[in-house]
Amino acid sequence: MISDDIDRAVGSGARDIVKYCGLIMKSTISFQDGNWQKIVLKHGEAMWLKVKDKFEVCSGLQEHRFQAFVISTMQRLFRAWKARLGRMYSKYNTNEEILSHRLEDVELEDWKYLIQYFESQDFKVVSERNKRNRENQITKHTCGTRSFAEVEESTRNPITEEIDTPDKVWEIQHTRKDDKGELMVNFRKLSLRNNLKRSSIP
């Protein structure tokens, strides 16, 4: 199910759609194609048609909405994939070591291309800026790859069809447990959660 007001799939089959989007994206594109905008121009239509052939898609507005969801999901997965490869690159000091630790889901020529990209000054500037932004981040997401919409959908009451309030969904996403299984409370995060709760009251 794709709600009218979100760009993520939710419900029992959501992960299947997302995983298939990732499979098609990885098996179609090359990092040498350039940034995501260039990749979409070159492969976007072909990737969409492959996903459309796999799943039952309604015509009209729902089809356009699903197509937009597919492309945005692939973009999110592309960025996550590229970031994971960047972390792998940073673990080693020499090109020989880096080349020998190529992951199975990236072609050799793409891996060589990415090594040059990760060594470029432009990438280092962006990487350093992103690192500073992460250090200043107050709250941490604790639900893995599940989006807010997916977590929200998981709280839906099967009888009443009601879902939890935004502050409760936020709490699920940002609460950790210690080694004893007890909830760890961060009072700065709790203050943010209470602000969200107040803002959700009509």
trRosetta pair geometry for C-beta under 8 A, 3 or more apart (Angstrom, degrees):
i j d omega theta_ij theta_ji phi_ij phi_ji
1 9 7.0 131 68 -161 40 71
1 10 5.7 -41 75 72 93 76
1 11 4.2 97 19 -24 98 142
1 14 7.7 -47 42 -70 64 96
1 153 7.9 162 69 -130 118 143
2 6 7.3 -141 -170 79 68 84
2 7 7.9 12 -162 -141 110 29
2 8 7.6 -176 -129 95 82 27
2 9 5.4 -51 -81 -102 85 66
2 10 7.6 131 -99 20 38 73
2 62 8.0 135 64 -155 114 83
2 65 6.3 167 113 132 134 113
2 66 6.3 163 23 -93 157 73
2 69 5.6 -83 -131 -67 148 162
3 6 4.7 48 65 27 110 101
3 10 6.8 15 -20 24 102 121
3 149 6.9 -145 20 -153 127 128
4 65 7.6 -64 -126 -133 53 158
6 10 7.7 41 82 -18 144 116
6 149 4.7 118 178 -94 162 147
7 68 6.8 -85 -132 124 108 101
7 69 5.5 -174 -166 -107 70 75
7 72 5.2 -17 162 84 131 158
8 14 7.6 38 155 -158 83 126
8 69 7.4 156 -93 -146 16 107
8 73 7.7 117 -118 -88 61 100
8 147 4.4 -103 -132 56 169 160
8 149 4.4 156 68 51 122 137
8 150 6.4 -89 140 -38 132 89
9 13 7.5 -71 161 98 129 73
9 14 4.0 170 118 -134 98 85
9 17 4.9 60 10 65 174 141
9 18 6.4 -152 45 -46 122 92
9 69 6.6 97 -50 172 87 139
9 73 7.7 4 -3 -81 103 143
9 150 7.8 34 91 -82 54 99
10 14 5.3 -7 -124 -77 14 144
10 149 5.2 -116 -60 141 123 97
10 150 5.2 -169 -111 -100 85 55
10 152 7.5 -50 -121 71 151 86
10 153 3.7 154 180 -39 129 159
11 14 5.3 131 56 -38 61 99
11 153 6.2 -90 -54 172 50 147
13 16 4.9 -50 -168 36 73 120
13 17 6.3 74 137 -24 87 98
14 17 6.0 -60 -158 33 34 109
14 18 6.4 25 153 -14 69 110
14 150 6.1 -180 119 -112 161 108
14 153 7.8 123 -34 71 151 157
15 18 5.6 -57 -145 41 36 110
15 19 5.9 36 157 -20 70 108
16 19 5.9 -55 -143 38 27 109
16 20 6.3 24 158 -17 62 109
17 20 6.0 -60 -150 37 27 108
17 21 6.4 32 152 -22 64 105
17 51 7.8 66 -158 -162 80 114
17 55 6.6 24 -107 -71 96 155
17 73 7.7 -39 131 179 95 177
18 21 5.6 -52 -151 32 32 115
18 22 6.6 32 151 -18 63 104
18 73 5.9 -131 -122 -168 75 133
18 77 7.5 156 -177 -65 85 128
18 145 7.9 154 146 142 152 128
19 22 5.6 -55 -154 35 34 113
19 23 6.4 37 150 -22 66 104
20 23 5.4 -48 -146 34 37 115
20 24 6.3 34 157 -16 67 104
20 51 6.3 129 122 -120 112 87
20 54 5.9 -164 179 118 151 163
20 55 7.7 152 76 -39 158 111
21 24 6.1 -57 -147 39 28 107
21 25 6.1 28 155 -20 64 111
21 51 6.2 23 -92 -101 72 136
21 70 5.8 -165 -112 -151 118 72
21 73 4.7 18 135 110 168 122
21 74 5.2 -127 172 -69 105 79
21 77 6.4 154 113 2 101 149
22 25 5.7 -56 -143 37 29 112
22 26 6.1 22 162 -15 66 110
22 74 7.5 176 -84 -115 42 64
22 77 4.6 -139 -100 -167 90 156
22 81 7.9 151 -149 -57 100 124
23 26 6.2 -61 -146 39 24 105
23 27 6.2 7 163 -6 62 117
24 27 6.1 -68 -142 46 25 102
24 28 5.9 14 164 -16 65 123
24 47 5.2 127 140 -151 118 86
24 50 4.9 160 -133 97 133 135
24 51 5.9 -107 2 -58 165 89
24 74 7.5 -64 83 -102 98 122
25 28 6.2 -74 -144 39 21 105
25 29 6.0 -13 -179 5 65 117
25 47 6.3 47 -87 -143 61 140
25 74 4.4 164 -83 -146 133 103
25 77 5.9 133 54 89 157 124
25 78 6.1 -117 170 -67 139 91
26 29 7.3 -61 -118 41 18 88
26 81 7.0 -178 -91 -117 102 159
26 105 5.8 -40 -166 -176 141 107
28 43 5.2 135 145 -169 119 140
28 46 6.6 169 -151 104 137 115
28 47 5.4 -161 57 -85 170 99
28 50 7.7 -160 -66 8 137 155
29 33 5.9 -92 -166 18 87 143
29 39 5.1 18 -134 -152 131 121
29 43 5.5 -143 -86 35 82 164
29 47 7.9 -5 -45 -68 96 135
29 78 7.3 -1 60 -113 160 120
30 33 5.0 120 68 -24 78 94
30 107 7.3 -39 -123 39 91 133
30 109 7.9 -14 -155 96 121 107
30 110 5.7 -141 -158 -89 78 112
31 82 7.3 132 -114 -105 117 103
31 106 7.7 13 -16 -147 127 109
31 110 4.6 109 25 -156 108 100
31 113 5.5 168 94 93 110 128
31 114 5.6 3 123 -65 165 96
31 117 7.5 -108 155 -8 125 154
32 109 7.1 -27 -34 132 138 102
32 110 6.4 -118 -22 -106 92 71
32 113 5.0 -118 -77 -111 89 169
33 38 5.7 -179 146 116 84 105
33 39 4.9 96 106 -94 133 76
33 42 5.6 -130 -158 44 128 154
33 43 7.3 -30 -144 -11 168 117
34 37 7.8 -56 116 66 111 72
34 38 3.6 11 79 62 127 152
34 39 6.7 -160 70 -43 73 74
35 38 5.5 95 56 14 64 101
35 39 7.1 -119 110 -7 34 94
36 39 5.3 -55 -145 36 37 116
36 40 6.3 38 157 -21 69 102
36 75 5.3 68 -163 -129 147 94
36 78 5.9 134 -102 96 109 150
36 79 7.5 -29 -60 -58 137 89
37 40 6.0 -52 -150 33 29 109
37 41 6.6 30 151 -19 61 106
38 41 5.6 -52 -150 35 34 114
38 42 6.3 23 156 -11 66 110
39 42 6.0 -66 -149 43 29 104
39 43 5.8 -33 175 34 70 110
39 44 7.5 109 121 -53 63 81
39 78 7.3 163 78 -133 164 159
40 43 7.0 -78 -119 61 20 69
40 44 3.8 42 -169 -64 66 122
40 71 6.4 58 -125 -155 121 118
40 75 7.8 -11 -63 -76 120 104
41 44 6.6 32 -49 -1 14 116
43 46 5.4 -69 -162 50 63 110
43 47 5.4 59 144 -26 93 108
44 47 6.0 -63 -147 37 25 107
44 48 6.2 24 159 -19 64 109
44 71 6.1 22 -147 -114 105 119
45 48 5.8 -56 -148 36 29 112
45 49 6.4 28 157 -19 64 107
46 49 5.9 -56 -148 35 30 110
46 50 6.7 32 153 -21 63 104
47 50 5.8 -54 -154 31 33 113
47 51 6.7 27 153 -12 65 105
47 70 7.4 175 125 147 97 116
47 71 7.8 113 91 -97 121 72
47 74 6.4 57 147 -97 148 165
48 51 5.9 -61 -153 39 33 106
48 52 6.0 34 152 -22 69 110
48 67 5.4 30 -148 -140 130 93
48 70 5.7 121 -117 97 76 144
48 71 6.8 -20 -78 -60 107 93
49 52 5.4 -52 -140 38 33 116
49 53 6.3 37 157 -23 65 103
50 53 5.9 -53 -151 32 28 111
50 54 6.8 27 150 -21 60 108
51 54 5.6 -59 -154 32 35 113
51 55 6.5 -11 166 17 71 108
51 70 5.0 163 82 -137 163 140
52 55 7.0 -79 -139 54 25 79
52 57 5.4 -51 -143 1 80 149
52 63 7.9 43 -124 -152 118 99
52 66 7.9 114 -99 115 84 123
52 67 7.6 0 -71 -89 114 88
57 62 7.3 177 -180 120 72 98
57 63 5.3 84 153 -112 112 84
57 66 5.5 -154 -138 79 110 161
58 62 3.8 17 78 84 117 141
58 63 6.0 -134 91 -50 56 78
58 66 7.7 135 44 -17 77 136
59 62 7.2 60 70 56 20 97
59 63 5.3 -9 -138 -27 30 132
60 63 6.1 119 52 13 32 100
60 64 7.5 -69 137 0 36 98
61 64 5.7 -57 -151 38 37 110
61 65 6.2 36 152 -20 69 107
62 65 5.6 -55 -146 38 32 113
62 66 6.2 32 155 -20 66 106
63 66 5.7 -55 -146 37 30 110
63 67 6.3 34 153 -22 64 105
64 67 5.6 -50 -147 34 31 113
64 68 6.5 33 153 -18 63 104
65 68 5.8 -54 -152 36 32 111
65 69 6.4 35 149 -21 64 106
66 69 5.4 -52 -149 35 35 116
66 70 6.4 40 152 -24 66 102
67 70 5.7 -49 -149 30 32 113
67 71 6.6 25 156 -12 64 105
68 71 6.1 -58 -149 40 30 106
68 72 6.2 24 157 -13 66 112
69 72 6.0 -62 -143 43 27 106
69 73 6.0 29 158 -22 65 110
70 73 5.9 -58 -147 36 25 111
70 74 6.4 24 155 -17 62 107
71 74 5.7 -53 -148 37 31 111
71 75 6.5 35 152 -22 63 104
72 75 5.5 -49 -149 33 34 115
72 76 6.5 36 152 -19 64 102
73 76 5.7 -53 -151 35 33 111
73 77 6.3 27 153 -13 66 108
74 77 5.7 -57 -144 42 32 108
74 78 6.0 40 153 -27 66 106
75 78 5.5 -50 -145 32 29 115
75 79 6.6 28 156 -17 62 104
76 79 6.0 -56 -153 35 29 109
76 80 6.5 26 152 -16 64 108
77 80 5.6 -54 -145 39 34 112
77 81 6.1 39 154 -23 67 106
78 81 5.7 -55 -147 36 28 113
78 82 6.3 25 156 -16 64 108
79 82 5.8 -55 -145 39 30 110
79 83 6.2 31 155 -19 64 108
80 83 5.7 -55 -146 37 30 112
80 84 6.4 33 153 -22 64 104
81 84 5.8 -54 -150 33 29 111
81 85 6.6 26 153 -15 63 106
81 105 7.5 -105 -148 117 115 129
82 85 5.8 -54 -150 38 32 111
82 86 6.4 39 149 -24 63 105
82 114 7.7 -160 -143 -128 81 125
83 86 5.3 -51 -150 33 34 117
83 87 6.7 36 151 -20 65 99
84 87 5.8 -50 -153 32 34 110
84 88 6.6 36 148 -18 63 103
84 103 8.0 7 125 -17 109 167
85 88 5.4 -50 -150 35 37 115
85 89 6.4 45 149 -24 65 102
85 103 6.8 -119 -103 20 85 129
85 106 6.2 77 -105 -52 134 157
85 111 7.8 -139 -159 -118 126 75
85 114 5.8 -35 139 170 134 159
86 89 5.5 -48 -149 32 34 116
86 90 6.5 31 154 -20 64 106
86 114 7.9 -123 -76 176 65 116
86 118 5.9 167 -126 -109 80 120
86 127 7.4 -165 -178 -110 139 124
87 90 5.8 -55 -148 35 33 111
87 91 7.1 46 151 -35 61 97
88 91 6.0 -46 -162 11 35 117
88 98 8.0 114 131 -145 84 80
88 101 6.5 -161 176 124 106 113
88 103 6.3 -99 -103 -35 172 114
89 92 7.2 -88 -172 41 34 90
89 98 5.7 32 -136 -138 66 122
89 114 7.0 -134 -68 131 138 105
89 115 6.5 177 -129 -107 121 66
89 118 4.8 -3 137 143 163 177
90 118 7.7 -134 -58 -178 76 136
91 101 7.4 -85 76 109 121 163
92 97 3.7 -161 -172 115 132 120
92 98 4.8 -175 77 -68 131 69
92 101 6.3 162 -35 23 146 140
93 97 6.4 51 47 35 60 146
94 97 4.8 96 61 6 82 100
94 98 7.0 -149 97 -5 44 88
95 98 5.4 -55 -144 39 36 113
95 99 6.0 37 158 -21 69 106
95 115 6.3 85 -131 178 92 145
96 99 6.0 -55 -145 36 26 109
96 100 6.4 21 157 -16 62 111
97 100 5.9 -63 -148 39 28 108
97 101 6.4 8 159 -5 65 114
98 101 6.2 -74 -150 44 27 99
98 102 8.0 64 149 -62 59 70
98 115 5.7 121 125 -112 143 121
99 102 6.3 -10 -170 -39 41 105
99 111 7.0 120 -125 127 61 124
99 112 7.3 28 -109 -86 103 78
99 115 7.3 -22 -69 -61 78 155
102 106 6.2 -122 -173 77 94 101
102 108 6.4 8 -158 -105 173 63
102 111 4.5 -22 -122 -117 116 167
103 106 5.4 66 69 17 89 101
103 111 8.0 167 34 -97 68 122
106 110 5.2 -125 -178 91 90 121
106 111 5.1 112 123 -66 118 91
106 114 7.4 -29 -178 1 147 146
107 110 4.4 87 62 10 85 108
107 111 6.8 -150 94 -11 41 87
108 111 5.5 -55 -148 33 31 113
108 112 6.5 31 154 -18 65 102
109 112 5.7 -48 -148 34 34 112
109 113 6.4 38 150 -20 63 105
110 113 5.5 -54 -150 36 34 115
110 114 6.3 33 152 -20 67 105
111 114 5.7 -52 -146 36 31 111
111 115 6.6 39 152 -26 63 100
112 115 5.7 -47 -151 27 32 115
112 116 7.0 30 152 -13 61 102
113 116 6.0 -59 -161 37 33 109
113 117 6.3 33 146 -20 67 109
114 117 5.1 -53 -145 38 38 116
114 118 6.0 37 157 -19 71 104
115 118 6.0 -53 -144 37 28 107
115 119 6.4 21 155 -14 61 112
116 119 5.8 -64 -148 41 29 108
116 120 6.8 48 150 -44 63 96
117 120 5.7 -40 -158 3 35 118
117 123 5.8 105 156 -55 69 147
118 123 5.6 -123 -129 123 31 158
119 123 7.5 55 44 52 18 131
120 123 4.7 91 66 7 90 102
120 124 7.0 -158 96 -8 48 87
121 124 5.6 -56 -147 36 36 112
121 125 6.4 38 156 -23 68 103
122 125 6.0 -55 -154 31 29 111
122 126 6.7 21 154 -10 63 108
123 126 5.9 -61 -151 42 34 107
123 127 5.9 35 154 -23 70 111
124 127 5.6 -53 -140 38 30 114
124 128 6.3 31 160 -20 64 106
125 128 6.1 -57 -150 34 26 108
125 129 6.6 25 153 -17 61 108
126 129 5.7 -58 -151 37 32 112
126 130 6.3 30 154 -17 67 107
127 130 5.8 -56 -147 38 30 109
127 131 6.3 36 152 -25 64 105
128 131 5.5 -50 -148 31 32 116
128 132 6.7 33 154 -18 63 101
129 132 5.9 -54 -155 34 32 109
129 133 6.6 32 149 -19 64 106
130 133 5.5 -53 -149 36 36 114
130 134 6.4 37 153 -20 67 103
131 134 5.9 -54 -151 34 31 110
131 135 6.6 32 152 -20 63 105
132 135 5.7 -54 -150 33 34 113
132 136 6.6 24 154 -12 65 108
133 136 5.9 -64 -152 41 32 106
133 137 6.9 52 146 -46 64 93
134 137 5.4 -32 -156 -2 40 121
137 140 7.1 96 124 -76 119 67
138 188 6.4 -119 -168 132 113 122
138 189 7.0 166 146 -84 98 75
138 192 7.0 134 117 -45 138 152
139 174 5.3 -32 -170 -131 114 136
139 189 5.4 111 -102 -118 96 104
139 192 6.5 -112 -54 73 129 159
140 174 6.7 128 70 -137 53 82
141 173 5.8 -41 -141 171 71 101
141 174 6.9 -61 -108 -87 35 72
142 173 6.2 143 43 169 78 43
142 174 5.9 131 5 -119 108 23
142 175 6.6 -119 49 59 152 36
142 176 5.5 -155 -117 -73 151 81
143 146 4.3 -73 142 59 114 109
143 150 8.0 173 141 85 137 107
143 151 5.6 -51 -140 -76 171 127
143 172 7.1 45 -71 130 126 87
143 173 5.0 -62 -13 -127 122 70
146 150 4.4 -125 -164 89 88 130
146 151 5.4 104 136 -54 121 86
146 154 7.9 -8 -168 -17 145 137
147 150 4.8 100 51 5 73 100
147 151 7.1 -140 96 -1 40 86
148 151 5.9 -59 -149 40 31 108
148 152 6.0 34 152 -22 66 109
148 169 6.4 82 -164 143 83 127
148 170 7.9 1 -130 -84 109 63
148 173 6.6 -30 -103 -68 72 154
149 152 5.5 -53 -144 37 29 115
149 153 6.3 32 155 -21 64 105
150 153 5.7 -51 -147 34 31 112
150 154 6.6 35 152 -24 62 103
151 154 5.6 -53 -153 30 34 114
151 155 7.1 31 151 -19 62 102
151 169 5.5 127 113 -163 108 96
151 172 5.6 172 180 97 126 127
151 173 5.6 -175 34 -70 178 98
152 155 6.1 -61 -162 30 35 109
152 156 7.9 58 142 -47 61 85
152 163 5.5 47 172 175 84 140
152 164 7.0 -136 -140 55 65 85
152 166 7.9 -17 -104 -105 120 58
152 169 4.7 -2 -88 -119 78 149
153 156 5.7 -21 -168 -17 47 117
153 163 7.0 -51 -102 -112 29 134
155 163 5.2 91 88 -158 97 75
155 164 4.0 -51 148 -1 152 108
155 168 7.1 128 -142 113 163 116
155 169 6.4 -120 -1 -89 147 89
155 172 7.4 -156 -64 -24 123 159
156 161 6.4 -13 -174 -157 106 42
156 162 7.0 168 -147 87 62 27
156 163 4.8 -35 -88 -86 69 85
157 160 4.3 16 93 46 133 93
157 161 6.5 -55 73 -3 80 13
157 162 5.0 14 25 52 117 76
157 163 7.5 -153 1 -76 74 35
158 161 7.8 19 -160 -72 16 51
163 169 7.7 18 156 -63 106 123
164 168 4.0 -99 167 85 124 130
164 169 5.4 152 89 -51 111 80
164 172 7.8 99 76 -17 157 129
165 168 5.1 91 58 8 75 103
165 169 7.3 -144 96 -4 38 88
165 197 7.2 65 126 -127 132 77
165 200 5.8 126 -178 127 107 153
166 169 5.6 -57 -146 38 35 110
166 170 6.1 40 155 -23 68 106
166 196 6.0 -118 116 161 108 111
166 197 7.8 -171 79 -93 84 47
166 200 4.9 -176 38 -89 114 144
167 170 5.4 -50 -147 35 33 117
167 171 6.5 39 151 -24 63 102
167 193 5.6 102 -159 -180 93 81
167 194 7.5 59 -143 -99 137 25
167 196 4.8 154 -94 101 85 102
167 197 3.6 21 -71 -80 160 83
167 200 6.1 -137 -25 16 97 142
168 171 5.5 -47 -150 30 35 115
168 172 6.7 39 150 -20 63 99
169 172 5.7 -50 -154 31 36 113
169 173 6.5 31 150 -16 65 108
170 173 5.7 -61 -151 39 32 110
170 174 6.1 -8 164 10 69 117
170 193 5.6 177 106 -122 125 89
170 196 5.6 45 2 95 165 164
171 174 6.5 -78 -137 52 24 88
171 175 5.5 27 170 -34 68 120
171 193 5.8 69 -76 -143 85 142
172 175 6.5 -53 -127 24 18 110
174 189 5.9 -160 145 -172 132 135
174 193 7.4 -156 66 -74 135 116
175 183 5.9 -28 -176 -145 115 105
175 184 7.5 157 -168 55 66 69
176 183 7.7 126 83 -152 40 56
176 184 5.0 -16 81 41 90 119
177 180 7.9 -124 167 72 94 52
177 181 5.3 -5 172 -151 134 34
177 182 6.3 142 -155 66 84 24
177 183 5.9 -52 -101 -91 71 41
177 184 6.6 163 -123 -8 18 89
178 181 7.3 -54 69 12 62 17
178 182 5.4 -11 38 59 103 81
178 183 7.9 28 -1 105 83 4
178 184 5.3 112 -48 -62 89 105
185 190 6.2 17 -171 -52 95 130
186 189 4.0 58 87 15 108 113
186 190 6.6 175 87 -18 53 84
187 190 5.1 -46 -141 34 39 119
187 191 6.5 48 155 -25 64 96
188 191 5.8 -48 -156 27 32 113
188 192 7.0 31 147 -15 61 102
189 192 5.6 -54 -155 36 38 112
189 193 6.3 40 148 -22 69 104
190 193 5.5 -51 -148 35 34 114
190 194 6.4 36 153 -20 66 103
191 194 5.8 -52 -149 34 32 111
191 195 6.6 35 151 -20 63 102
192 195 5.6 -52 -153 33 34 113
192 196 6.6 36 150 -19 65 103
193 196 5.6 -53 -153 34 35 113
193 197 6.4 38 148 -23 65 103
194 197 5.4 -48 -148 32 36 116
194 198 6.5 36 153 -19 65 101
195 198 5.8 -53 -150 35 32 109
195 199 6.4 29 153 -17 65 108
196 199 5.7 -58 -147 38 32 109
196 200 6.4 29 155 -22 65 108
197 200 5.9 -60 -152 32 30 109
197 201 7.2 36 150 -30 61 99
198 201 5.9 -48 -161 16 38 114
